[in-house]
Amino acid sequence: MQTLTGERSHGAAACADGVGMPTVGLLLEVDFKWLMAGQGCWVDPTRLRADPLYAANCLRTALCSPCEALRGCARFLQTALGLP
């Protein structure tokens, strides 16, 4: 499993400007899914992309987590999904 490192920050920057978005977005989703699973929360990746309310609820849960890696991943994914 990947962790948030300086390399991930570079990937998040790519998300922010749309460069390499499909690959980076997918990696963020996979990281997010597994980090959430580690906290006992199961995420449906298809619904995460299709349902903004579901995505917002998942992100809100992640941002309240005691896991720093999950919170960081959630912030990057929030930007990648274009959610406030």
N, C-alpha and C positions, 0 to 999 in steps of 0.2 A: 504494500500500500504506500502511496506517496504521502509525504508530509509537506507542510508549507515551508519552503526554503526561499532563498533569494531567487532561485530559478522559477519558482511558482509566482513570485511577484512579477517577474518579467512576463510570464504567461498571462497574468491578470491584466497587465498593461496592454497586451495584445487583445484581450477581450474588450477592454474599454474602448479601443479605437477600431475594433472589428477585424483587425488583421489576424488571420488564422482562426477565426471564431469557431468554425465547426469542430476542429480538432480540440482546441482549448476548451470550448464549451462542453464537449463530451467528456474530457478529462475532469473538468470541474464537477460535472454531474456524477461521474463515477466516484470521485473522491467524496463528494457530499453524501451520496447514498451509503457508502461504507462507513463513513464517520458517524452518520446518523444511526446506522445499524449498531455500531459500537455503543451507542447511548440507549439502545432498546427501541428506536423509532424506525419503522420501515417506510421507505419512500418509493412511490411509483414514478419512475423517470418519465414515462410517457405523459402521465397526468401533470407532472411537475412543469413540463413545457407547455401543455395545452390549457391548463386551468390556473389563471393568475391568483385566484383566491386560495387554492390549495398550495400553490408555490409560496404565497405570502405567509400562510400558516406554518409551513415547513421551515421557512427561513426564520420566522419569529421564534419558533421552538429552538432552532439551532443557535440563534443569537443570544438566547438565555442560558445556553449550556455552560457548564463549568469547563468544558474542553476548548482550550484556546485554538487548536487546529481546526475544530469544527466551526467556531465563530469566524475565524479568518476565511475559511472556505466559503461560508455562507455569505460573507461580505462580497467576495469576488463573484460568486454565483448571482447574487442580487444585481450586481452591475451588469453581468453578462446577459441576464434575463430582462434587463431594462426595467426593473421594479424599483419603486422608491424606497 
